[in-house]
């Protein structure tokens, strides 16, 4: 599980490194005001960027466990960790309902 978290962190870091280049090449290749050979070169450079540098390659994972399923958006924690932290009083303003 820790390996998956590390892999996801690498993907996020790679995305941050290449984000500006990716946006620049994409904007140039889609702009019809430029000459076709200039747009073609931008498209080639865009395709040569690493595949894993795209934003869609990174997954949302729980900060504590690395679980990728059922994350609560505001907290970036899985449902199990939300429940556990709420019971322990670690999340301000949230507590487990009592019967």
JOVENQUI-V445612 format. One record per backbone hydrogen bond with DSSP energy under -0.5 kcal/mol. CO is the residue of the C=O (numbers start at 1). NH is the residue of the N-H. If there is no record, write none. Layout:
BEGIN
co,nh
CO,NH
CO,NH
END
This chain:
BEGIN
co,nh
1,5
2,6
3,7
4,8
5,9
6,10
7,11
8,12
9,13
10,14
11,15
12,16
13,17
14,18
15,19
18,22
19,23
20,24
21,25
22,26
23,27
24,28
25,29
26,30
27,31
28,31
30,32
31,34
35,39
36,40
37,41
38,42
39,43
40,44
41,45
42,46
43,47
44,48
45,49
46,49
50,53
51,54
54,57
55,58
62,66
67,62
70,79
71,73
72,75
72,76
72,77
76,63
77,72
78,82
79,83
80,84
81,85
82,86
83,87
84,88
85,89
85,90
85,91
86,89
90,92
91,94
END
